[in-house]
Amino acid sequence: MPQIRPSSDLRNSYNDISEFCHKYGEPVYITKNGTGDLAVMSIETYERLVGKFELYALLEKGLDDMRSGRVSPAHDAIAEIRTELRNGTL
């Protein structure tokens, strides 16, 4: 369950916020004057989130290649890689 905390808690309760983020892997939502302002998370959670975005972008590129016919059978691609490895061009 997400935590929502006022911006003053960043200064007054930083250690509690940090501990929560590391323990639960969830962001803490920070409000400013009663309105959502920031989401604070551990670096591990952030890196995992960025990794997912990068994976989704690569998957979308692959799907676009499939839709555009820019694909080849796996055995052909593997044979080409092996040839390039033998020739030292990869």
CNS distance restraints for C-alpha pairs under 8 A (distance, minus, plus):
assign (resid   2 and name CA) (resid  26 and name CA) 6.86 0.50 0.50
assign (resid   2 and name CA) (resid  27 and name CA) 6.79 0.50 0.50
assign (resid   2 and name CA) (resid  28 and name CA) 6.29 0.50 0.50
assign (resid   2 and name CA) (resid  29 and name CA) 7.31 0.50 0.50
assign (resid   3 and name CA) (resid  27 and name CA) 7.49 0.50 0.50
assign (resid   3 and name CA) (resid  28 and name CA) 5.04 0.50 0.50
assign (resid   3 and name CA) (resid  29 and name CA) 6.08 0.50 0.50
assign (resid   4 and name CA) (resid  28 and name CA) 5.95 0.50 0.50
assign (resid   4 and name CA) (resid  29 and name CA) 4.66 0.50 0.50
assign (resid   4 and name CA) (resid  30 and name CA) 5.86 0.50 0.50
assign (resid   4 and name CA) (resid  31 and name CA) 7.12 0.50 0.50
assign (resid   5 and name CA) (resid   9 and name CA) 6.49 0.50 0.50
assign (resid   5 and name CA) (resid  28 and name CA) 7.13 0.50 0.50
assign (resid   5 and name CA) (resid  29 and name CA) 6.19 0.50 0.50
assign (resid   5 and name CA) (resid  30 and name CA) 5.01 0.50 0.50
assign (resid   5 and name CA) (resid  31 and name CA) 6.16 0.50 0.50
assign (resid   6 and name CA) (resid  10 and name CA) 7.79 0.50 0.50
assign (resid   6 and name CA) (resid  30 and name CA) 5.43 0.50 0.50
assign (resid   6 and name CA) (resid  31 and name CA) 4.79 0.50 0.50
assign (resid   6 and name CA) (resid  32 and name CA) 6.29 0.50 0.50
assign (resid   6 and name CA) (resid  33 and name CA) 7.90 0.50 0.50
assign (resid   6 and name CA) (resid  34 and name CA) 7.41 0.50 0.50
assign (resid   7 and name CA) (resid  11 and name CA) 7.67 0.50 0.50
assign (resid   7 and name CA) (resid  30 and name CA) 5.51 0.50 0.50
assign (resid   7 and name CA) (resid  31 and name CA) 5.58 0.50 0.50
assign (resid   7 and name CA) (resid  32 and name CA) 5.63 0.50 0.50
assign (resid   8 and name CA) (resid  12 and name CA) 6.16 0.50 0.50
assign (resid   9 and name CA) (resid  13 and name CA) 4.77 0.50 0.50
assign (resid   9 and name CA) (resid  14 and name CA) 6.45 0.50 0.50
assign (resid   9 and name CA) (resid  17 and name CA) 7.97 0.50 0.50
assign (resid  10 and name CA) (resid  14 and name CA) 4.91 0.50 0.50
assign (resid  10 and name CA) (resid  17 and name CA) 7.47 0.50 0.50
assign (resid  13 and name CA) (resid  17 and name CA) 6.41 0.50 0.50
assign (resid  14 and name CA) (resid  18 and name CA) 6.11 0.50 0.50
assign (resid  15 and name CA) (resid  19 and name CA) 6.01 0.50 0.50
assign (resid  16 and name CA) (resid  20 and name CA) 6.16 0.50 0.50
assign (resid  17 and name CA) (resid  21 and name CA) 6.23 0.50 0.50
assign (resid  17 and name CA) (resid  28 and name CA) 7.07 0.50 0.50
assign (resid  18 and name CA) (resid  22 and name CA) 6.23 0.50 0.50
assign (resid  18 and name CA) (resid  41 and name CA) 7.79 0.50 0.50
assign (resid  18 and name CA) (resid  42 and name CA) 7.08 0.50 0.50
assign (resid  19 and name CA) (resid  23 and name CA) 5.90 0.50 0.50
assign (resid  20 and name CA) (resid  24 and name CA) 5.91 0.50 0.50
assign (resid  20 and name CA) (resid  25 and name CA) 7.70 0.50 0.50
assign (resid  20 and name CA) (resid  26 and name CA) 7.73 0.50 0.50
assign (resid  21 and name CA) (resid  25 and name CA) 5.21 0.50 0.50
assign (resid  21 and name CA) (resid  26 and name CA) 5.44 0.50 0.50
assign (resid  21 and name CA) (resid  27 and name CA) 5.96 0.50 0.50
assign (resid  21 and name CA) (resid  28 and name CA) 6.92 0.50 0.50
assign (resid  21 and name CA) (resid  40 and name CA) 7.76 0.50 0.50
assign (resid  21 and name CA) (resid  41 and name CA) 5.48 0.50 0.50
assign (resid  21 and name CA) (resid  42 and name CA) 5.41 0.50 0.50
assign (resid  22 and name CA) (resid  26 and name CA) 7.79 0.50 0.50
assign (resid  22 and name CA) (resid  41 and name CA) 7.84 0.50 0.50
assign (resid  22 and name CA) (resid  42 and name CA) 5.69 0.50 0.50
assign (resid  22 and name CA) (resid  44 and name CA) 7.97 0.50 0.50
assign (resid  25 and name CA) (resid  41 and name CA) 7.37 0.50 0.50
assign (resid  25 and name CA) (resid  42 and name CA) 6.93 0.50 0.50
assign (resid  25 and name CA) (resid  44 and name CA) 7.87 0.50 0.50
assign (resid  25 and name CA) (resid  45 and name CA) 5.80 0.50 0.50
assign (resid  26 and name CA) (resid  41 and name CA) 6.36 0.50 0.50
assign (resid  26 and name CA) (resid  42 and name CA) 7.91 0.50 0.50
assign (resid  26 and name CA) (resid  45 and name CA) 7.23 0.50 0.50
assign (resid  27 and name CA) (resid  39 and name CA) 5.82 0.50 0.50
assign (resid  27 and name CA) (resid  40 and name CA) 5.19 0.50 0.50
assign (resid  27 and name CA) (resid  41 and name CA) 4.38 0.50 0.50
assign (resid  27 and name CA) (resid  42 and name CA) 7.51 0.50 0.50
assign (resid  28 and name CA) (resid  39 and name CA) 5.59 0.50 0.50
assign (resid  28 and name CA) (resid  40 and name CA) 5.13 0.50 0.50
assign (resid  28 and name CA) (resid  41 and name CA) 6.44 0.50 0.50
assign (resid  29 and name CA) (resid  36 and name CA) 6.91 0.50 0.50
assign (resid  29 and name CA) (resid  37 and name CA) 7.50 0.50 0.50
assign (resid  29 and name CA) (resid  38 and name CA) 5.82 0.50 0.50
assign (resid  29 and name CA) (resid  39 and name CA) 4.51 0.50 0.50
assign (resid  29 and name CA) (resid  40 and name CA) 6.37 0.50 0.50
assign (resid  30 and name CA) (resid  36 and name CA) 6.11 0.50 0.50
assign (resid  30 and name CA) (resid  37 and name CA) 5.74 0.50 0.50
assign (resid  30 and name CA) (resid  38 and name CA) 4.98 0.50 0.50
assign (resid  30 and name CA) (resid  39 and name CA) 6.01 0.50 0.50
assign (resid  30 and name CA) (resid  40 and name CA) 7.34 0.50 0.50
assign (resid  31 and name CA) (resid  35 and name CA) 5.03 0.50 0.50
assign (resid  31 and name CA) (resid  36 and name CA) 4.36 0.50 0.50
assign (resid  31 and name CA) (resid  37 and name CA) 5.08 0.50 0.50
assign (resid  31 and name CA) (resid  38 and name CA) 6.82 0.50 0.50
assign (resid  32 and name CA) (resid  36 and name CA) 6.37 0.50 0.50
assign (resid  32 and name CA) (resid  37 and name CA) 5.82 0.50 0.50
assign (resid  41 and name CA) (resid  45 and name CA) 6.31 0.50 0.50
assign (resid  41 and name CA) (resid  46 and name CA) 6.49 0.50 0.50
assign (resid  42 and name CA) (resid  46 and name CA) 6.27 0.50 0.50
assign (resid  43 and name CA) (resid  47 and name CA) 6.03 0.50 0.50
assign (resid  44 and name CA) (resid  48 and name CA) 6.17 0.50 0.50
assign (resid  45 and name CA) (resid  49 and name CA) 6.14 0.50 0.50
assign (resid  46 and name CA) (resid  50 and name CA) 6.17 0.50 0.50
assign (resid  47 and name CA) (resid  51 and name CA) 5.99 0.50 0.50
assign (resid  48 and name CA) (resid  52 and name CA) 6.31 0.50 0.50
assign (resid  49 and name CA) (resid  53 and name CA) 6.47 0.50 0.50
assign (resid  50 and name CA) (resid  54 and name CA) 6.25 0.50 0.50
assign (resid  51 and name CA) (resid  55 and name CA) 6.14 0.50 0.50
assign (resid  52 and name CA) (resid  56 and name CA) 6.07 0.50 0.50
assign (resid  53 and name CA) (resid  57 and name CA) 6.19 0.50 0.50
assign (resid  54 and name CA) (resid  58 and name CA) 6.32 0.50 0.50
assign (resid  55 and name CA) (resid  59 and name CA) 6.13 0.50 0.50
assign (resid  56 and name CA) (resid  60 and name CA) 6.06 0.50 0.50
assign (resid  57 and name CA) (resid  61 and name CA) 6.21 0.50 0.50
assign (resid  58 and name CA) (resid  62 and name CA) 6.22 0.50 0.50
assign (resid  59 and name CA) (resid  63 and name CA) 6.15 0.50 0.50
assign (resid  60 and name CA) (resid  64 and name CA) 6.08 0.50 0.50
assign (resid  61 and name CA) (resid  65 and name CA) 6.15 0.50 0.50
assign (resid  62 and name CA) (resid  66 and name CA) 6.22 0.50 0.50
assign (resid  63 and name CA) (resid  67 and name CA) 6.19 0.50 0.50
assign (resid  64 and name CA) (resid  68 and name CA) 6.10 0.50 0.50
assign (resid  65 and name CA) (resid  69 and name CA) 6.03 0.50 0.50
assign (resid  65 and name CA) (resid  70 and name CA) 4.84 0.50 0.50
assign (resid  65 and name CA) (resid  71 and name CA) 6.35 0.50 0.50
assign (resid  66 and name CA) (resid  70 and name CA) 5.95 0.50 0.50
assign (resid  66 and name CA) (resid  71 and name CA) 5.91 0.50 0.50
assign (resid  72 and name CA) (resid  76 and name CA) 6.59 0.50 0.50
assign (resid  72 and name CA) (resid  77 and name CA) 6.56 0.50 0.50
assign (resid  73 and name CA) (resid  77 and name CA) 6.47 0.50 0.50
assign (resid  74 and name CA) (resid  78 and name CA) 6.11 0.50 0.50
assign (resid  75 and name CA) (resid  79 and name CA) 6.08 0.50 0.50
assign (resid  76 and name CA) (resid  80 and name CA) 6.18 0.50 0.50
assign (resid  77 and name CA) (resid  81 and name CA) 6.26 0.50 0.50
assign (resid  78 and name CA) (resid  82 and name CA) 6.18 0.50 0.50
assign (resid  79 and name CA) (resid  83 and name CA) 6.19 0.50 0.50
assign (resid  80 and name CA) (resid  84 and name CA) 6.21 0.50 0.50
assign (resid  81 and name CA) (resid  85 and name CA) 6.12 0.50 0.50
assign (resid  81 and name CA) (resid  90 and name CA) 7.56 0.50 0.50
assign (resid  82 and name CA) (resid  86 and name CA) 6.20 0.50 0.50
assign (resid  83 and name CA) (resid  87 and name CA) 6.17 0.50 0.50
assign (resid  84 and name CA) (resid  88 and name CA) 5.91 0.50 0.50
assign (resid  84 and name CA) (resid  89 and name CA) 5.07 0.50 0.50
assign (resid  84 and name CA) (resid  90 and name CA) 5.31 0.50 0.50
assign (resid  85 and name CA) (resid  89 and name CA) 6.30 0.50 0.50
assign (resid  85 and name CA) (resid  90 and name CA) 5.45 0.50 0.50
